[in-house]
Amino acid sequence: MDPAHAYLRLALLPGLGPITAAKLLAQVEHPGDVFTWPMDRLLSIDGIGGERARRICDPRGDEAVANERAVCHAAGVRIVTRADAEYPTALNVLGDPPLAIWITGALEPRDALAVAIVGPRRPSSYGHRQGHRLASGLARIGACIVSGLARGVDTVAHEAALAAGARTIAVLGSGHGKLYPSENAPLAARIADGNGAVISEFPYATDPSPGTFPRRNRIVAALALGTLVVEASNRSGALITARMSAELGRMVLVVPGPVDNPECQGSNQLIRDGATLVASIEHILEELDPLLTLARGQGPAQVEHPRAATLSGREKQLYHLIDDAVRGVDDLVRTSGLPASTVAATLLSLELKRLVKKAPGGFVRAV
């Protein structure tokens, strides 16, 4: 049996997860050998059981493979198995790599310079702002952004990458035919249309469920150099991605949140447990050497907003002093050493260029 056919036939078996499949495949030299085993040998594998063994032996599995390939071909979805050259090598670090992935768009070698950005489906305004700011900065230096296409921070991260002309990878917690959330179908189409890839380890018609999202999260972690957690409560799925990233030896980066916000308790605890606190693109680059090399190769101006490259010396000086924290005019005068009239005029110029915006008590950098 062709290895790609064997892997896909196993991937289509209901109830056979990647961990049990890995145990099964560890016993054979060729994945097709599994389908030649008698029932008693299948039952000797921990986790198989009678029902799964019967499904493995069912000859209708070949028909299921043919049907899945036909449906996916009609929908423009490619199936890539572990036997195929296109299979992402990054997934081989997993103890339970997907037997196959379903993909639209394309993965490219440069996608290895990636950062996963995760957070809640209903972020605070602070979380939304930080997610967009950091995703935009990473995208502008040429990093690929990996996330899960969920509502909230995932969507913010993908959109920021597209707006900056960067690549982004969306990992689904469902099959392509049951894309979730459905309102993100246009976003998925934009990503697949020459801007990255949308991938899933689930057959085309698989519904989203509580069990599919943790499996999705391990792929998000494996595809990136590190995982950036923007906000996370104590029960957030983002913590699963962070844990899996750490288990793979990848960096876990965390944006600190207000200590009195319950939606930041999980992410703040990650920092206490040893994750790296980050508040700027520079902090991320310090932790991820390949991205620092990328940024230096493209020049420091690429780390900024593209419009910032045309600023005058004084404009750039004040622009770099302002971040998301509100900075008052008096504070900027004291920090910059410039006259108050010069600071006021320069802030007006930056505001007209939409690089800073007024906020109660001062100015913040626009995104």
N, C-alpha and C positions, 0 to 999 in steps of 0.2 A: 504494500500500500504506500502511495506517495506520502512523504512526511507531512507536507502541507495539508493534505486531505485528512490525515490522522489527527493532527493537532486541531483542525477545525471541527472534526467529528466529536472529539472530546470536549471542545469548548461549547458545543451546542447541547451537551447532555444536561438536562435539568437536574439541579441539585448537586452537581459535581463542581465544587469550588476549586480555586487554584491551589490551595494547600493540599487537599486530597489528591488532586491531579499530579502535583509534584511528587508525592509519595509513590504514586502509581508509576510514573515515568522513571523514577529512580531505579526501578527494578528491571528496566529493559534497555537494550542498546538502540532500538528503533521504535519510534512511537507507534507504528502500525502493529508491532508485536502484541500490544495490549489486546487487540481485537481477536487474537488467536488463542487466548488463554481460556481454559475451562473455568466453570463457575467456582470450583473449589479453590483454585489459585487466586481468583479475583477476591474471594471472600477472605483470603488470608491477609489482605492488605488492610491495615487499620483505617477505618473511616469509610470503607466501600459499602458494606452491608448488602443485603439481598436485593433491594430495589435498584440500587445503583449498578450492581453487577448485571442484573437483567437488562438494564438499559444499554450497558456497554456491549452486551452480546446481541442486542436486537439488530438484525440486518437492515432495518429501516433507517438506521443512522446514515447510510450512504445517500438515501433519498433526502434526508434533512439537509445534508451538506449541499446537494444540488439545488434544492429550493432556496436555501439561504443565499447562495451565490447569485442565483437568478434575481431575487428580490433586491439585493444590494446593487447589482449591476444596473438594474432599471432605475434605482434611486441615485446613482452616481457615488456610491459608497464603496471603497476598496476594502478588501479583507487581507490583512497581512498577518501571517502566522510566524511562529518562531523559526520556521524552516526557511523563511524568505529573507533575501538580502536587505529589504527595506525595514525589517523589524528593528526598532530602536535599541541600540546596544545598551543604553542607559537602564533599560528595564531588566537587563540580565543581572543586575546587582541585587534584585529582590530575591528573597527566598522562595517566593511564590509568583514568578513572573506570569503575566497573562499568556495563555496559550495562543491567543490571536488578538489583534486589535482591529477595530473597524474605523476607517479614517476617511475624512474628506479634506481637501487641501493637500499639503505636502510638508513633510519634515525635511529640514536641511541641516547640513553639518554645523552651520553657525548657530543653530538653536541650542547647541550645547552650552553656550554662554547665556544661561537663563536664570532667572530668579522667580520662585513661586511667591505669589502674593495672595494671602488668604485673610478672611475676616468674616464678620457677621452678615447675614442677609438684610438686616435692618440697622446699618451703622448709624452712629450719632453724626452730627454735622462735623465734629472733630475727626471722627474716623473716616468719613467720606473725603474730607479735605486732605488728610494725611495720605490716604491710599492713592488719591489722584496725584498729589504732589510727588510722592516717591516713585510711583509707577511711571509718571511722565519723565522724571529725571533719569531713571534707568533706561527708558525707551530712547531718550535722546542721545545716550552714549552708544546705542546699538544693542543693548541687552534684549533678549527675548523674555517676554512676560508669560508665565504659566499660571493658570488658575482654573477654576472649576465651572465657569459659565453660570454660576448661581446668581441670584439677585444680590444686590448690595455691593460689597467690596469686590467680589469677583468681577461683576459687570464693570465697575469703575476701573479696575485694572486693565481689562481687555480694551475698553473704550480709550483709555489713556494711551495704550500702546498703538492702537490704530491711528489716533489723532496725531501721534508723533511720527508716523510712517514706519514704525518698528514691527517686528514679528511678534506673534502671540500664539500660544497653544492653549486650547480649551479642552479639558478632560471631562467627559460627561459621566454622570451617575445614572445613566439610562442608556438604552439603545438609541441609535440615530432616528429611528422611526417614532420614538416616543420622547423626543427631545424635551428636556425639562430645565427651566420653566419655558413654556411654549412661547412666551413673549420675547424670548431671546433668540428665536429662530432667525430673524434678520441679522442679528449680531453674529451668529454662527456662520451664516452665509457670507458675510463680509470677511470674516477671518479666513474662511476656506478659499476665498476668491483672491489668491495670490498673496495673502498676508500672514499665513501660518497654517495651522492644522487644527481640526476638531477630531478628537479621538475618543474611543470608548473600548472597553474590553468586553462589552455586552452585545449579544446578538441584536440584530436590527430592531426587533419588535419588543425588546425588554422594557418593562415599565420601571420607573424609579421606585425605590423602596428603601426603608431604613437600613437594609443590609448592603445596598449597592453603593452608597456614598462613602463609607469607610474604605471600601475597595478602590473607589475612585481616588481617594486621598493619597494612597500609597504611590499611585502613579504620578500624581502631581509632585510629590516629594522626590521621586526618583529622577524626574526629568530636569531638575534644577540643581544649581550649585548650592543653593540654600533657600530656606523658606522665611519670608517676611510676614510676621503676624501683625496685623494692624490693630485689631480689637478682638477680644475673646472673653466671653463669660466662662464661668467654671464648667459649663456643659457644652461649650462650643465645639463644633466639628473641626475648627481650625486647630484646636489642641491636638487632635489626632494626627493631622498633617505635620505639625511641629514635632510630635513624638516620633513619627516615622522618619522624618528628616534626620533627627538626632541619631536614631538607630542605624541609619545608613551612613553615618559619619559626616553628614552635611551640616552647614551652619544653620542655626536657628536665630533669627534676628527679630527683635520685637520693638514696636513703637510703644513707649510708655503711655499709659492713660491716667486720667484723674483717679486718685486713690479712693474717692467716694463714689465712683461710678461702678455699679455691679457688673456692667457689661465689659469692664476692663479687668476684673479680678483675675480671670484666667491668664490673660496676657501678662499682667504685672507679676503674677506668681511665676511665670516662665522666667522672668528676669531674676527673681530671687533664687530660682533653681539653677541658674547658670547661663541662661540664654543671653545674647548680646543686645544691650540697649542701643537703639539707633534713633537718631533724630534728624538725620540729613543724608543726602546721597553720599557725601564724603565718608560718613561712618560706614555705610554699606561697602563702599569701595575699599576701605581699609581692611575689611574682613574677607573680601572675595578678590584675591589677587588677579585672577583672569580678567575680571571686570575692570580693575584698576589699570591693567595693561591695555585693555580696550579703550578706556577713556583717555589715557595718555597718548595712544596712537592717533586718536581723532582730534586731540587738542582740547584744552580746558574749556573753550567757549561752548563746546557741545554739551557740557554738563548743565549749562544755563538754559533759560528760555531762549529760543532762537532770536527774539527781538532784542535780548540783552546784549547781543554781540555788537550792536551799533551804538551803544550808549557812550556818552562822554565820560571822562574820568570821574567827575563828581557824581554823575548819575549812577555809574557802576559802583562807586564807593558806597553810596547810600543804599542802592539795591541789595548789596551783599550784607548790609547791616540789618535788613528787614527780613523776617521770616514769618511763620504763622502766628507767633506771639505778637501781640499788639505792642508797637513801639511808639511812644509819644514823641512829639517834636523836641521837647526839652531833652529827652533821653538821647535822641539822635544828635542834637547839637553837642551835648557833652561827650558822646562817644566818638563822633567824627572830628571834633575840633573845628568845625566850620561855623561861620557866623549864622545866627538864626535866620536872617533874611535869605542867605544862600540855601540853607536847608529847606525853607518853605518854598522857594522858587523851584528847587530841584525836585521836591516831592510832587509839586503840581505837574511838572514835566513828566515824571514817572507815572503819575495817575492818568494823564492824558494818553500815554502810551499803553495803558492798561497793564502795567507791570506791578503797580501797587494799588491798593484801594483803601479808602477811608473806613475806619471802624470807630466805634465809640471809644474815645480816649486816645486815638492815634491812628497809625497806618499798619497794614499787614501786606505781605507780598501776595499778589494775585496769582492765580493758577489758570 
